[in-house]
Amino acid sequence: MQHPDFELYDNAGRDGDQIAAAHFGIATRDDLLRWARRDAEPFLTQHPLPAEVSAVTQRLLDIAQPALSAMSDLLVAIARWGGRHRFAEQGSPPKLLLEAAGRSLSVLAVADEADLAVLRAKYDPAPAPPKAPASGRRQAPSGLPPNPPPTPRTGSAPGR
């Protein structure tokens, strides 16, 4: 099978994975993912599935959390081994390991936040601001008392 993105024996602009894939007549990981995204676009446009995507995302986070927590704990233990982290400078291996431990867990929080933002946009969007009437004063939403009149300023105007 000839690689659909390149002519045979044309290695200009290819990375090692692409060259190896062309040699064996297979697609690279990036090619497969790119083609899947391309083919999924019409389906995703016609079927926005925030609940289903959220269910998959939350399941993935539930599965990944124990592994990432264990990895984070291990990185912290390595960084603290023998007290190396106490007087280590920024950018040193112990400090970098501590930073990596924190970032590994923050990935879960960011993914969860993104998932909730998608769900909020679908199921609980922010209300549109009320439109000001011709008088220029904003009116209270129906069912609520009217807005109070503006209070006049007293005293002297602030100086410049």
WOTATA-V596017 format. One record per backbone hydrogen bond with DSSP energy under -0.5 kcal/mol. NH is the residue of the N-H (numbers start at 1). CO is the residue of the C=O. If there is no record, write none. Layout:
nh=NH co=CO
nh=NH co=CO
This chain:
nh=6 co=3
nh=10 co=7
nh=11 co=9
nh=14 co=11
nh=19 co=15
nh=20 co=16
nh=21 co=17
nh=22 co=18
nh=23 co=19
nh=24 co=20
nh=25 co=21
nh=26 co=21
nh=32 co=28
nh=33 co=29
nh=34 co=30
nh=35 co=31
nh=36 co=32
nh=37 co=33
nh=38 co=34
nh=39 co=35
nh=40 co=36
nh=41 co=37
nh=44 co=40
nh=45 co=41
nh=46 co=42
nh=47 co=43
nh=49 co=47
nh=53 co=49
nh=54 co=50
nh=55 co=51
nh=56 co=52
nh=57 co=53
nh=58 co=54
nh=59 co=55
nh=60 co=56
nh=61 co=57
nh=62 co=58
nh=63 co=59
nh=64 co=60
nh=65 co=61
nh=66 co=62
nh=67 co=63
nh=68 co=64
nh=69 co=65
nh=70 co=66
nh=71 co=67
nh=72 co=68
nh=73 co=69
nh=74 co=70
nh=75 co=71
nh=76 co=72
nh=77 co=73
nh=78 co=74
nh=79 co=75
nh=80 co=76
nh=81 co=77
nh=81 co=78
nh=83 co=80
nh=84 co=81
nh=86 co=83
nh=88 co=85
nh=92 co=89
nh=96 co=92
nh=97 co=93
nh=98 co=94
nh=99 co=95
nh=100 co=96
nh=101 co=97
nh=102 co=98
nh=103 co=99
nh=104 co=100
nh=105 co=101
nh=106 co=102
nh=107 co=103
nh=108 co=105
nh=109 co=105
nh=110 co=106
nh=111 co=107
nh=112 co=108
nh=113 co=109
nh=114 co=110
nh=115 co=111
nh=116 co=112
nh=117 co=113
nh=118 co=114
nh=119 co=115
nh=120 co=116
nh=121 co=117
nh=122 co=118
nh=123 co=119
nh=124 co=119
nh=124 co=120
nh=133 co=137
nh=136 co=133
nh=144 co=141
